[in-house]
C-alpha cells in the first residue's frame, strides 16, 4: 500500500502516542483515521458551501425579479 512520511516534533509525537494508547489503536491507524476524517469533513463542508452559495444566488435572482430595488 502506498504511504507517506510525516515529520512531527517530539511533543506532537508524544501526544499522538498517548492518544493511540488511550484508544487502544496503533499510531499508524490513529494518524490515518485523523487525516482521512479531516479531509472528508473539509471536502463535505466545501461541497455544502458551494451548494448553499448556488442556492442563495438562485433565490436572490428570484427575489430581485419580484422585488425591484425601488420596491424593497
PQR file of N, CA, C, O and H, with PARSE charges and radii, in Angstrom:
ATOM      1  N   UNK A   1       0.854  -1.175   0.000 -0.4000 1.5000
ATOM      2  CA  UNK A   1       0.000   0.000   0.000 -0.0000 2.0000
ATOM      3  C   UNK A   1       0.897   1.235   0.000  0.5500 1.7000
ATOM      4  O   UNK A   1       1.890   1.273   0.727 -0.5500 1.4000
ATOM      5  N   UNK A   2       0.565   2.236  -0.798 -0.4000 1.5000
ATOM      6  CA  UNK A   2       1.360   3.465  -0.813 -0.0000 2.0000
ATOM      7  C   UNK A   2       1.337   4.146   0.549  0.5500 1.7000
ATOM      8  O   UNK A   2       0.373   4.009   1.301 -0.5500 1.4000
ATOM      9  H   UNK A   2      -0.241   2.205  -1.388  0.4000 1.0000
ATOM     10  N   UNK A   3       2.380   4.864   0.858 -0.4000 1.5000
ATOM     11  CA  UNK A   3       2.450   5.555   2.142 -0.0000 2.0000
ATOM     12  C   UNK A   3       3.136   6.897   2.002  0.5500 1.7000
ATOM     13  O   UNK A   3       3.674   7.234   0.948 -0.5500 1.4000
ATOM     14  H   UNK A   3       3.164   4.975   0.247  0.4000 1.0000
ATOM     15  N   UNK A   4       3.107   7.658   3.084 -0.4000 1.5000
ATOM     16  CA  UNK A   4       3.781   8.951   3.142 -0.0000 2.0000
ATOM     17  C   UNK A   4       4.561   9.021   4.444  0.5500 1.7000
ATOM     18  O   UNK A   4       4.289   8.284   5.391 -0.5500 1.4000
ATOM     19  H   UNK A   4       2.669   7.385   3.941  0.4000 1.0000
ATOM     20  N   UNK A   5       5.517   9.903   4.471 -0.4000 1.5000
ATOM     21  CA  UNK A   5       6.288  10.140   5.686 -0.0000 2.0000
ATOM     22  C   UNK A   5       5.943  11.526   6.193  0.5500 1.7000
ATOM     23  O   UNK A   5       5.982  12.501   5.443 -0.5500 1.4000
ATOM     24  H   UNK A   5       5.738  10.502   3.701  0.4000 1.0000
ATOM     25  N   UNK A   6       5.604  11.605   7.471 -0.4000 1.5000
ATOM     26  CA  UNK A   6       5.248  12.881   8.079 -0.0000 2.0000
ATOM     27  C   UNK A   6       6.172  13.109   9.262  0.5500 1.7000
ATOM     28  O   UNK A   6       6.381  12.213  10.080 -0.5500 1.4000
ATOM     29  H   UNK A   6       5.573  10.813   8.080  0.4000 1.0000
ATOM     30  N   UNK A   7       6.719  14.305   9.349 -0.4000 1.5000
ATOM     31  CA  UNK A   7       7.596  14.633  10.466 -0.0000 2.0000
ATOM     32  C   UNK A   7       6.801  15.353  11.549  0.5500 1.7000
ATOM     33  O   UNK A   7       5.980  16.226  11.267 -0.5500 1.4000
ATOM     34  H   UNK A   7       6.549  15.033   8.684  0.4000 1.0000
ATOM     35  N   UNK A   8       7.066  14.965  12.798 -0.4000 1.5000
ATOM     36  CA  UNK A   8       6.420  15.562  13.958 -0.0000 2.0000
ATOM     37  C   UNK A   8       7.478  16.028  14.936  0.5500 1.7000
ATOM     38  O   UNK A   8       8.594  15.510  14.951 -0.5500 1.4000
ATOM     39  H   UNK A   8       7.733  14.256  13.028  0.4000 1.0000
ATOM     40  N   UNK A   9       7.123  17.010  15.754 -0.4000 1.5000
ATOM     41  CA  UNK A   9       8.004  17.373  16.852 -0.0000 2.0000
ATOM     42  C   UNK A   9       7.901  16.269  17.900  0.5500 1.7000
ATOM     43  O   UNK A   9       6.997  15.436  17.836 -0.5500 1.4000
ATOM     44  H   UNK A   9       6.216  17.431  15.742  0.4000 1.0000
ATOM     45  N   UNK A  10       8.798  16.260  18.836 -0.4000 1.5000
ATOM     46  CA  UNK A  10       8.746  15.259  19.914 -0.0000 2.0000
ATOM     47  C   UNK A  10       7.447  15.384  20.702  0.5500 1.7000
ATOM     48  O   UNK A  10       6.841  14.385  21.088 -0.5500 1.4000
ATOM     49  H   UNK A  10       9.532  16.937  18.887  0.4000 1.0000
ATOM     50  N   UNK A  11       7.028  16.629  20.933 -0.4000 1.5000
ATOM     51  CA  UNK A  11       5.800  16.856  21.682 -0.0000 2.0000
ATOM     52  C   UNK A  11       4.578  16.345  20.911  0.5500 1.7000
ATOM     53  O   UNK A  11       3.701  15.698  21.484 -0.5500 1.4000
ATOM     54  H   UNK A  11       7.520  17.441  20.619  0.4000 1.0000
ATOM     55  N   UNK A  12       4.529  16.639  19.620 -0.4000 1.5000
ATOM     56  CA  UNK A  12       3.407  16.168  18.801 -0.0000 2.0000
ATOM     57  C   UNK A  12       3.343  14.642  18.776  0.5500 1.7000
ATOM     58  O   UNK A  12       2.275  14.046  18.915 -0.5500 1.4000
ATOM     59  H   UNK A  12       5.242  17.164  19.155  0.4000 1.0000
ATOM     60  N   UNK A  13       4.498  14.032  18.599 -0.4000 1.5000
ATOM     61  CA  UNK A  13       4.545  12.572  18.555 -0.0000 2.0000
ATOM     62  C   UNK A  13       4.149  11.965  19.893  0.5500 1.7000
ATOM     63  O   UNK A  13       3.486  10.928  19.932 -0.5500 1.4000
ATOM     64  H   UNK A  13       5.365  14.516  18.486  0.4000 1.0000
ATOM     65  N   UNK A  14       4.545  12.596  20.978 -0.4000 1.5000
ATOM     66  CA  UNK A  14       4.158  12.111  22.303 -0.0000 2.0000
ATOM     67  C   UNK A  14       2.640  12.176  22.472  0.5500 1.7000
ATOM     68  O   UNK A  14       2.035  11.257  23.025 -0.5500 1.4000
ATOM     69  H   UNK A  14       5.084  13.438  20.946  0.4000 1.0000
ATOM     70  N   UNK A  15       2.031  13.251  21.999 -0.4000 1.5000
ATOM     71  CA  UNK A  15       0.570  13.385  22.077 -0.0000 2.0000
ATOM     72  C   UNK A  15      -0.119  12.322  21.229  0.5500 1.7000
ATOM     73  O   UNK A  15      -1.098  11.718  21.667 -0.5500 1.4000
ATOM     74  H   UNK A  15       2.522  13.997  21.549  0.4000 1.0000
ATOM     75  N   UNK A  16       0.384  12.091  20.024 -0.4000 1.5000
ATOM     76  CA  UNK A  16      -0.190  11.055  19.166 -0.0000 2.0000
ATOM     77  C   UNK A  16      -0.065   9.677  19.814  0.5500 1.7000
ATOM     78  O   UNK A  16      -1.009   8.887  19.802 -0.5500 1.4000
ATOM     79  H   UNK A  16       1.179  12.581  19.668  0.4000 1.0000
ATOM     80  N   UNK A  17       1.082   9.404  20.367 -0.4000 1.5000
ATOM     81  CA  UNK A  17       1.281   8.101  21.035 -0.0000 2.0000
ATOM     82  C   UNK A  17       0.319   7.937  22.205  0.5500 1.7000
ATOM     83  O   UNK A  17      -0.276   6.874  22.384 -0.5500 1.4000
ATOM     84  H   UNK A  17       1.849  10.046  20.378  0.4000 1.0000
ATOM     85  N   UNK A  18       0.168   8.990  22.998 -0.4000 1.5000
ATOM     86  CA  UNK A  18      -0.736   8.930  24.144 -0.0000 2.0000
ATOM     87  C   UNK A  18      -2.171   8.698  23.682  0.5500 1.7000
ATOM     88  O   UNK A  18      -2.888   7.883  24.263 -0.5500 1.4000
ATOM     89  H   UNK A  18       0.651   9.853  22.853  0.4000 1.0000
ATOM     90  N   UNK A  19      -2.584   9.402  22.656 -0.4000 1.5000
ATOM     91  CA  UNK A  19      -3.943   9.246  22.129 -0.0000 2.0000
ATOM     92  C   UNK A  19      -4.156   7.833  21.586  0.5500 1.7000
ATOM     93  O   UNK A  19      -5.186   7.210  21.845 -0.5500 1.4000
ATOM     94  H   UNK A  19      -2.001  10.064  22.185  0.4000 1.0000
ATOM     95  N   UNK A  20      -3.190   7.341  20.842 -0.4000 1.5000
ATOM     96  CA  UNK A  20      -3.295   5.984  20.293 -0.0000 2.0000
ATOM     97  C   UNK A  20      -3.391   4.959  21.423  0.5500 1.7000
ATOM     98  O   UNK A  20      -4.185   4.021  21.357 -0.5500 1.4000
ATOM     99  H   UNK A  20      -2.354   7.847  20.632  0.4000 1.0000
ATOM    100  N   UNK A  21      -2.591   5.146  22.434 -0.4000 1.5000
ATOM    101  CA  UNK A  21      -2.612   4.239  23.585 -0.0000 2.0000
ATOM    102  C   UNK A  21      -3.979   4.285  24.271  0.5500 1.7000
ATOM    103  O   UNK A  21      -4.540   3.242  24.607 -0.5500 1.4000
ATOM    104  H   UNK A  21      -1.946   5.908  22.488  0.4000 1.0000
ATOM    105  N   UNK A  22      -4.517   5.492  24.479 -0.4000 1.5000
ATOM    106  CA  UNK A  22      -5.828   5.645  25.127 -0.0000 2.0000
ATOM    107  C   UNK A  22      -6.941   4.999  24.307  0.5500 1.7000
ATOM    108  O   UNK A  22      -7.884   4.438  24.864 -0.5500 1.4000
ATOM    109  H   UNK A  22      -4.062   6.339  24.206  0.4000 1.0000
ATOM    110  N   UNK A  23      -6.827   5.081  22.984 -0.4000 1.5000
ATOM    111  CA  UNK A  23      -7.848   4.496  22.122 -0.0000 2.0000
ATOM    112  C   UNK A  23      -7.604   3.007  21.844  0.5500 1.7000
ATOM    113  O   UNK A  23      -8.461   2.319  21.288 -0.5500 1.4000
ATOM    114  H   UNK A  23      -6.060   5.536  22.532  0.4000 1.0000
ATOM    115  N   UNK A  24      -6.443   2.534  22.232 -0.4000 1.5000
ATOM    116  CA  UNK A  24      -6.116   1.130  22.013 -0.0000 2.0000
ATOM    117  C   UNK A  24      -5.884   0.783  20.554  0.5500 1.7000
ATOM    118  O   UNK A  24      -6.201  -0.321  20.111 -0.5500 1.4000
ATOM    119  H   UNK A  24      -5.747   3.092  22.683  0.4000 1.0000
ATOM    120  N   UNK A  25      -5.325   1.736  19.805 -0.4000 1.5000
ATOM    121  CA  UNK A  25      -5.037   1.500  18.389 -0.0000 2.0000
ATOM    122  C   UNK A  25      -3.575   1.815  18.110  0.5500 1.7000
ATOM    123  O   UNK A  25      -2.904   2.497  18.885 -0.5500 1.4000
ATOM    124  H   UNK A  25      -5.068   2.633  20.165  0.4000 1.0000
ATOM    125  N   UNK A  26      -3.106   1.299  16.983 -0.4000 1.5000
ATOM    126  CA  UNK A  26      -1.737   1.606  16.563 -0.0000 2.0000
ATOM    127  C   UNK A  26      -1.664   3.074  16.149  0.5500 1.7000
ATOM    128  O   UNK A  26      -2.645   3.643  15.671 -0.5500 1.4000
ATOM    129  H   UNK A  26      -3.651   0.746  16.354  0.4000 1.0000
ATOM    130  N   UNK A  27      -0.502   3.675  16.336 -0.4000 1.5000
ATOM    131  CA  UNK A  27      -0.326   5.084  15.987 -0.0000 2.0000
ATOM    132  C   UNK A  27      -0.567   5.301  14.499  0.5500 1.7000
ATOM    133  O   UNK A  27      -1.103   6.337  14.107 -0.5500 1.4000
ATOM    134  H   UNK A  27       0.296   3.213  16.725  0.4000 1.0000
ATOM    135  N   UNK A  28      -0.176   4.333  13.660 -0.4000 1.5000
ATOM    136  CA  UNK A  28      -0.428   4.458  12.221 -0.0000 2.0000
ATOM    137  C   UNK A  28      -1.930   4.508  11.936  0.5500 1.7000
ATOM    138  O   UNK A  28      -2.381   5.300  11.108 -0.5500 1.4000
ATOM    139  H   UNK A  28       0.260   3.492  13.979  0.4000 1.0000
ATOM    140  N   UNK A  29      -2.693   3.674  12.612 -0.4000 1.5000
ATOM    141  CA  UNK A  29      -4.151   3.653  12.415 -0.0000 2.0000
ATOM    142  C   UNK A  29      -4.755   4.977  12.870  0.5500 1.7000
ATOM    143  O   UNK A  29      -5.613   5.538  12.189 -0.5500 1.4000
ATOM    144  H   UNK A  29      -2.327   3.030  13.285  0.4000 1.0000
ATOM    145  N   UNK A  30      -4.305   5.477  14.026 -0.4000 1.5000
ATOM    146  CA  UNK A  30      -4.810   6.751  14.542 -0.0000 2.0000
ATOM    147  C   UNK A  30      -4.513   7.877  13.561  0.5500 1.7000
ATOM    148  O   UNK A  30      -5.402   8.660  13.225 -0.5500 1.4000
ATOM    149  H   UNK A  30      -3.608   5.022  14.579  0.4000 1.0000
ATOM    150  N   UNK A  31      -3.262   7.964  13.097 -0.4000 1.5000
ATOM    151  CA  UNK A  31      -2.881   9.024  12.165 -0.0000 2.0000
ATOM    152  C   UNK A  31      -3.694   8.917  10.874  0.5500 1.7000
ATOM    153  O   UNK A  31      -4.167   9.927  10.353 -0.5500 1.4000
ATOM    154  H   UNK A  31      -2.540   7.329  13.370  0.4000 1.0000
ATOM    155  N   UNK A  32      -3.854   7.717  10.366 -0.4000 1.5000
ATOM    156  CA  UNK A  32      -4.655   7.509   9.153 -0.0000 2.0000
ATOM    157  C   UNK A  32      -6.086   8.000   9.357  0.5500 1.7000
ATOM    158  O   UNK A  32      -6.621   8.740   8.532 -0.5500 1.4000
ATOM    159  H   UNK A  32      -3.470   6.896  10.790  0.4000 1.0000
ATOM    160  N   UNK A  33      -6.692   7.585  10.453 -0.4000 1.5000
ATOM    161  CA  UNK A  33      -8.085   7.952  10.717 -0.0000 2.0000
ATOM    162  C   UNK A  33      -8.253   9.460  10.887  0.5500 1.7000
ATOM    163  O   UNK A  33      -9.208  10.044  10.376 -0.5500 1.4000
ATOM    164  H   UNK A  33      -6.256   6.984  11.124  0.4000 1.0000
ATOM    165  N   UNK A  34      -7.328  10.083  11.602 -0.4000 1.5000
ATOM    166  CA  UNK A  34      -7.398  11.530  11.811 -0.0000 2.0000
ATOM    167  C   UNK A  34      -7.297  12.265  10.476  0.5500 1.7000
ATOM    168  O   UNK A  34      -8.084  13.171  10.202 -0.5500 1.4000
ATOM    169  H   UNK A  34      -6.552   9.608  12.017  0.4000 1.0000
ATOM    170  N   UNK A  35      -6.338  11.879   9.654 -0.4000 1.5000
ATOM    171  CA  UNK A  35      -6.154  12.543   8.365 -0.0000 2.0000
ATOM    172  C   UNK A  35      -7.340  12.342   7.437  0.5500 1.7000
ATOM    173  O   UNK A  35      -7.822  13.296   6.826 -0.5500 1.4000
ATOM    174  H   UNK A  35      -5.699  11.143   9.877  0.4000 1.0000
ATOM    175  N   UNK A  36      -7.811  11.111   7.329 -0.4000 1.5000
ATOM    176  CA  UNK A  36      -8.915  10.866   6.405 -0.0000 2.0000
ATOM    177  C   UNK A  36     -10.200  11.516   6.894  0.5500 1.7000
ATOM    178  O   UNK A  36     -10.958  12.048   6.083 -0.5500 1.4000
ATOM    179  H   UNK A  36      -7.420  10.336   7.826  0.4000 1.0000
ATOM    180  N   UNK A  37     -10.467  11.489   8.189 -0.4000 1.5000
ATOM    181  CA  UNK A  37     -11.658  12.153   8.717 -0.0000 2.0000
ATOM    182  C   UNK A  37     -11.616  13.646   8.427  0.5500 1.7000
ATOM    183  O   UNK A  37     -12.627  14.238   8.049 -0.5500 1.4000
ATOM    184  H   UNK A  37      -9.852  11.056   8.848  0.4000 1.0000
ATOM    185  N   UNK A  38     -10.460  14.250   8.601 -0.4000 1.5000
ATOM    186  CA  UNK A  38     -10.338  15.689   8.378 -0.0000 2.0000
ATOM    187  C   UNK A  38     -10.544  16.023   6.899  0.5500 1.7000
ATOM    188  O   UNK A  38     -11.245  16.980   6.571 -0.5500 1.4000
ATOM    189  H   UNK A  38      -9.639  13.770   8.907  0.4000 1.0000
ATOM    190  N   UNK A  39      -9.947  15.250   6.022 -0.4000 1.5000
ATOM    191  CA  UNK A  39     -10.089  15.504   4.592 -0.0000 2.0000
ATOM    192  C   UNK A  39     -11.541  15.338   4.165  0.5500 1.7000
ATOM    193  O   UNK A  39     -12.075  16.182   3.445 -0.5500 1.4000
ATOM    194  H   UNK A  39      -9.377  14.473   6.289  0.4000 1.0000
ATOM    195  N   UNK A  40     -12.183  14.263   4.600 -0.4000 1.5000
ATOM    196  CA  UNK A  40     -13.581  14.022   4.245 -0.0000 2.0000
ATOM    197  C   UNK A  40     -14.459  15.158   4.765  0.5500 1.7000
ATOM    198  O   UNK A  40     -15.320  15.661   4.044 -0.5500 1.4000
ATOM    199  H   UNK A  40     -11.750  13.578   5.185  0.4000 1.0000
ATOM    200  N   UNK A  41     -14.243  15.558   6.008 -0.4000 1.5000
ATOM    201  CA  UNK A  41     -15.043  16.634   6.612 -0.0000 2.0000
ATOM    202  C   UNK A  41     -14.855  17.945   5.846  0.5500 1.7000
ATOM    203  O   UNK A  41     -15.830  18.650   5.584 -0.5500 1.4000
ATOM    204  H   UNK A  41     -13.543  15.149   6.595  0.4000 1.0000
ATOM    205  N   UNK A  42     -13.624  18.275   5.488 -0.4000 1.5000
ATOM    206  CA  UNK A  42     -13.360  19.513   4.744 -0.0000 2.0000
ATOM    207  C   UNK A  42     -14.008  19.483   3.371  0.5500 1.7000
ATOM    208  O   UNK A  42     -14.596  20.472   2.933 -0.5500 1.4000
ATOM    209  H   UNK A  42     -12.832  17.702   5.701  0.4000 1.0000
ATOM    210  N   UNK A  43     -13.901  18.345   2.691 -0.4000 1.5000
ATOM    211  CA  UNK A  43     -14.478  18.244   1.350 -0.0000 2.0000
ATOM    212  C   UNK A  43     -16.005  18.311   1.408  0.5500 1.7000
ATOM    213  O   UNK A  43     -16.631  18.938   0.554 -0.5500 1.4000
ATOM    214  H   UNK A  43     -13.423  17.542   3.046  0.4000 1.0000
ATOM    215  N   UNK A  44     -16.599  17.674   2.404 -0.4000 1.5000
ATOM    216  CA  UNK A  44     -18.054  17.747   2.563 -0.0000 2.0000
ATOM    217  C   UNK A  44     -18.489  19.177   2.858  0.5500 1.7000
ATOM    218  O   UNK A  44     -19.484  19.646   2.306 -0.5500 1.4000
ATOM    219  H   UNK A  44     -16.090  17.164   3.098  0.4000 1.0000
ATOM    220  N   UNK A  45     -17.762  19.869   3.711 -0.4000 1.5000
ATOM    221  CA  UNK A  45     -18.081  21.255   4.048 -0.0000 2.0000
ATOM    222  C   UNK A  45     -17.972  22.138   2.799  0.5500 1.7000
ATOM    223  O   UNK A  45     -18.815  23.005   2.571 -0.5500 1.4000
ATOM    224  H   UNK A  45     -16.953  19.488   4.159  0.4000 1.0000
ATOM    225  N   UNK A  46     -16.931  21.912   1.999 -0.4000 1.5000
ATOM    226  CA  UNK A  46     -16.746  22.703   0.780 -0.0000 2.0000
ATOM    227  C   UNK A  46     -17.904  22.478  -0.196  0.5500 1.7000
ATOM    228  O   UNK A  46     -18.412  23.430  -0.788 -0.5500 1.4000
ATOM    229  H   UNK A  46     -16.246  21.208   2.184  0.4000 1.0000
ATOM    230  N   UNK A  47     -18.317  21.221  -0.363 -0.4000 1.5000
ATOM    231  CA  UNK A  47     -19.446  20.927  -1.256 -0.0000 2.0000
ATOM    232  C   UNK A  47     -20.726  21.581  -0.732  0.5500 1.7000
ATOM    233  O   UNK A  47     -21.521  22.101  -1.515 -0.5500 1.4000
ATOM    234  H   UNK A  47     -17.904  20.448   0.118  0.4000 1.0000
ATOM    235  N   UNK A  48     -20.929  21.559   0.584 -0.4000 1.5000
ATOM    236  CA  UNK A  48     -22.100  22.194   1.177 -0.0000 2.0000
ATOM    237  C   UNK A  48     -22.094  23.693   0.908  0.5500 1.7000
ATOM    238  O   UNK A  48     -23.106  24.259   0.495 -0.5500 1.4000
ATOM    239  H   UNK A  48     -20.284  21.137   1.221  0.4000 1.0000
ATOM    240  N   UNK A  49     -20.955  24.332   1.143 -0.4000 1.5000
ATOM    241  CA  UNK A  49     -20.850  25.780   0.948 -0.0000 2.0000
ATOM    242  C   UNK A  49     -21.102  26.131  -0.520  0.5500 1.7000
ATOM    243  O   UNK A  49     -21.808  27.095  -0.818 -0.5500 1.4000
ATOM    244  H   UNK A  49     -20.133  23.872   1.479  0.4000 1.0000
ATOM    245  N   UNK A  50     -20.532  25.356  -1.424 -0.4000 1.5000
ATOM    246  CA  UNK A  50     -20.748  25.620  -2.843 -0.0000 2.0000
ATOM    247  C   UNK A  50     -22.219  25.474  -3.208  0.5500 1.7000
ATOM    248  O   UNK A  50     -22.760  26.298  -3.945 -0.5500 1.4000
ATOM    249  H   UNK A  50     -19.958  24.573  -1.182  0.4000 1.0000
ATOM    250  N   UNK A  51     -22.871  24.431  -2.697 -0.4000 1.5000
ATOM    251  CA  UNK A  51     -24.295  24.228  -2.961 -0.0000 2.0000
ATOM    252  C   UNK A  51     -25.150  25.330  -2.362  0.5500 1.7000
ATOM    253  O   UNK A  51     -26.086  25.814  -2.998 -0.5500 1.4000
ATOM    254  H   UNK A  51     -22.432  23.762  -2.097  0.4000 1.0000
ATOM    255  N   UNK A  52     -24.827  25.729  -1.132 -0.4000 1.5000
ATOM    256  CA  UNK A  52     -25.587  26.792  -0.465 -0.0000 2.0000
ATOM    257  C   UNK A  52     -25.403  28.119  -1.185  0.5500 1.7000
ATOM    258  O   UNK A  52     -26.349  28.898  -1.302 -0.5500 1.4000
ATOM    259  H   UNK A  52     -24.067  25.336  -0.615  0.4000 1.0000
ATOM    260  N   UNK A  53     -24.210  28.378  -1.661 -0.4000 1.5000
ATOM    261  CA  UNK A  53     -23.942  29.610  -2.400 -0.0000 2.0000
ATOM    262  C   UNK A  53     -24.750  29.634  -3.697  0.5500 1.7000
ATOM    263  O   UNK A  53     -25.355  30.648  -4.043 -0.5500 1.4000
ATOM    264  H   UNK A  53     -23.442  27.746  -1.565  0.4000 1.0000
ATOM    265  N   UNK A  54     -24.752  28.514  -4.404 -0.4000 1.5000
ATOM    266  CA  UNK A  54     -25.524  28.428  -5.642 -0.0000 2.0000
ATOM    267  C   UNK A  54     -27.011  28.658  -5.373  0.5500 1.7000
ATOM    268  O   UNK A  54     -27.675  29.395  -6.102 -0.5500 1.4000
ATOM    269  H   UNK A  54     -24.261  27.690  -4.123  0.4000 1.0000
ATOM    270  N   UNK A  55     -27.524  28.025  -4.327 -0.4000 1.5000
ATOM    271  CA  UNK A  55     -28.942  28.188  -3.974 -0.0000 2.0000
ATOM    272  C   UNK A  55     -29.247  29.643  -3.612  0.5500 1.7000
ATOM    273  O   UNK A  55     -30.281  30.181  -4.008 -0.5500 1.4000
ATOM    274  H   UNK A  55     -26.985  27.426  -3.734  0.4000 1.0000
ATOM    275  N   UNK A  56     -28.352  30.271  -2.865 -0.4000 1.5000
ATOM    276  CA  UNK A  56     -28.551  31.681  -2.485 -0.0000 2.0000
ATOM    277  C   UNK A  56     -28.601  32.568  -3.725  0.5500 1.7000
ATOM    278  O   UNK A  56     -29.416  33.487  -3.799 -0.5500 1.4000
ATOM    279  H   UNK A  56     -27.512  29.834  -2.543  0.4000 1.0000
ATOM    280  N   UNK A  57     -27.735  32.300  -4.695 -0.4000 1.5000
ATOM    281  CA  UNK A  57     -27.759  33.087  -5.935 -0.0000 2.0000
ATOM    282  C   UNK A  57     -29.079  32.895  -6.670  0.5500 1.7000
ATOM    283  O   UNK A  57     -29.635  33.853  -7.207 -0.5500 1.4000
ATOM    284  H   UNK A  57     -27.073  31.553  -4.635  0.4000 1.0000
ATOM    285  N   UNK A  58     -29.579  31.674  -6.698 -0.4000 1.5000
ATOM    286  CA  UNK A  58     -30.864  31.399  -7.350 -0.0000 2.0000
ATOM    287  C   UNK A  58     -32.001  32.135  -6.634  0.5500 1.7000
ATOM    288  O   UNK A  58     -32.861  32.740  -7.275 -0.5500 1.4000
ATOM    289  H   UNK A  58     -29.127  30.896  -6.262  0.4000 1.0000
ATOM    290  N   UNK A  59     -31.994  32.077  -5.320 -0.4000 1.5000
ATOM    291  CA  UNK A  59     -33.051  32.739  -4.537 -0.0000 2.0000
ATOM    292  C   UNK A  59     -32.969  34.249  -4.715  0.5500 1.7000
ATOM    293  O   UNK A  59     -33.995  34.907  -4.885 -0.5500 1.4000
ATOM    294  H   UNK A  59     -31.296  31.585  -4.799  0.4000 1.0000
ATOM    295  N   UNK A  60     -31.769  34.800  -4.680 -0.4000 1.5000
ATOM    296  CA  UNK A  60     -31.603  36.248  -4.822 -0.0000 2.0000
ATOM    297  C   UNK A  60     -32.048  36.726  -6.195  0.5500 1.7000
ATOM    298  O   UNK A  60     -32.627  37.806  -6.320 -0.5500 1.4000
ATOM    299  H   UNK A  60     -30.935  34.265  -4.543  0.4000 1.0000
ATOM    300  N   UNK A  61     -31.782  35.930  -7.228 -0.4000 1.5000
ATOM    301  CA  UNK A  61     -32.214  36.311  -8.576 -0.0000 2.0000
ATOM    302  C   UNK A  61     -33.740  36.402  -8.608  0.5500 1.7000
ATOM    303  O   UNK A  61     -34.299  37.351  -9.158 -0.5500 1.4000
ATOM    304  H   UNK A  61     -31.312  35.053  -7.127  0.4000 1.0000
ATOM    305  N   UNK A  62     -34.403  35.420  -8.022 -0.4000 1.5000
ATOM    306  CA  UNK A  62     -35.870  35.430  -7.976 -0.0000 2.0000
ATOM    307  C   UNK A  62     -36.370  36.605  -7.137  0.5500 1.7000
ATOM    308  O   UNK A  62     -37.327  37.278  -7.520 -0.5500 1.4000
ATOM    309  H   UNK A  62     -33.950  34.649  -7.575  0.4000 1.0000
ATOM    310  N   UNK A  63     -35.734  36.851  -6.008 -0.4000 1.5000
ATOM    311  CA  UNK A  63     -36.120  37.952  -5.123 -0.0000 2.0000
ATOM    312  C   UNK A  63     -35.993  39.289  -5.846  0.5500 1.7000
ATOM    313  O   UNK A  63     -36.905  40.115  -5.804 -0.5500 1.4000
ATOM    314  H   UNK A  63     -34.956  36.304  -5.697  0.4000 1.0000
ATOM    315  N   UNK A  64     -34.866  39.494  -6.504 -0.4000 1.5000
ATOM    316  CA  UNK A  64     -34.627  40.763  -7.195 -0.0000 2.0000
ATOM    317  C   UNK A  64     -35.622  40.953  -8.346  0.5500 1.7000
ATOM    318  O   UNK A  64     -36.020  42.076  -8.654 -0.5500 1.4000
ATOM    319  H   UNK A  64     -34.126  38.823  -6.538  0.4000 1.0000
ATOM    320  N   UNK A  65     -36.016  39.849  -8.973 -0.4000 1.5000
ATOM    321  CA  UNK A  65     -37.005  39.936 -10.054 -0.0000 2.0000
ATOM    322  C   UNK A  65     -38.370  40.322  -9.501  0.5500 1.7000
ATOM    323  O   UNK A  65     -39.061  41.156 -10.086 -0.5500 1.4000
ATOM    324  H   UNK A  65     -35.694  38.936  -8.723  0.4000 1.0000
ATOM    325  N   UNK A  66     -38.760  39.730  -8.391 -0.4000 1.5000
ATOM    326  CA  UNK A  66     -40.063  40.001  -7.801 -0.0000 2.0000
ATOM    327  C   UNK A  66     -40.126  41.337  -7.085  0.5500 1.7000
ATOM    328  O   UNK A  66     -41.173  41.984  -7.054 -0.5500 1.4000
ATOM    329  H   UNK A  66     -38.199  39.053  -7.916  0.4000 1.0000
ATOM    330  N   UNK A  67     -39.000  41.751  -6.507 -0.4000 1.5000
ATOM    331  CA  UNK A  67     -38.955  42.994  -5.739 -0.0000 2.0000
ATOM    332  C   UNK A  67     -37.815  43.885  -6.249  0.5500 1.7000
ATOM    333  O   UNK A  67     -36.719  43.879  -5.689 -0.5500 1.4000
ATOM    334  H   UNK A  67     -38.150  41.225  -6.533  0.4000 1.0000
ATOM    335  N   UNK A  68     -38.073  44.627  -7.282 -0.4000 1.5000
ATOM    336  CA  UNK A  68     -37.031  45.516  -7.822 -0.0000 2.0000
ATOM    337  C   UNK A  68     -36.500  46.462  -6.740  0.5500 1.7000
ATOM    338  O   UNK A  68     -37.157  46.689  -5.725 -0.5500 1.4000
ATOM    339  H   UNK A  68     -38.964  44.632  -7.738  0.4000 1.0000
ATOM    340  N   UNK A  69     -35.345  46.991  -6.963 -0.4000 1.5000
ATOM    341  CA  UNK A  69     -34.651  47.814  -5.969 -0.0000 2.0000
ATOM    342  C   UNK A  69     -35.526  48.924  -5.395  0.5500 1.7000
ATOM    343  O   UNK A  69     -35.453  49.189  -4.195 -0.5500 1.4000
ATOM    344  H   UNK A  69     -34.811  46.807  -7.788  0.4000 1.0000
ATOM    345  N   UNK A  70     -36.343  49.576  -6.201 -0.4000 1.5000
ATOM    346  CA  UNK A  70     -37.181  50.666  -5.727 -0.0000 2.0000
ATOM    347  C   UNK A  70     -38.362  50.222  -4.882  0.5500 1.7000
ATOM    348  O   UNK A  70     -38.993  51.052  -4.228 -0.5500 1.4000
ATOM    349  H   UNK A  70     -36.402  49.360  -7.176  0.4000 1.0000
ATOM    350  N   UNK A  71     -38.681  48.908  -4.882 -0.4000 1.5000
ATOM    351  CA  UNK A  71     -39.841  48.408  -4.138 -0.0000 2.0000
ATOM    352  C   UNK A  71     -39.443  47.650  -2.861  0.5500 1.7000
ATOM    353  O   UNK A  71     -40.311  47.070  -2.208 -0.5500 1.4000
ATOM    354  H   UNK A  71     -38.168  48.234  -5.413  0.4000 1.0000
ATOM    355  N   UNK A  72     -38.219  47.641  -2.508 -0.4000 1.5000
ATOM    356  CA  UNK A  72     -37.764  46.883  -1.327 -0.0000 2.0000
ATOM    357  C   UNK A  72     -37.897  47.685  -0.072  0.5500 1.7000
ATOM    358  O   UNK A  72     -37.561  47.200   1.009 -0.5500 1.4000
ATOM    359  H   UNK A  72     -37.514  48.112  -3.038  0.4000 1.0000
TER
END
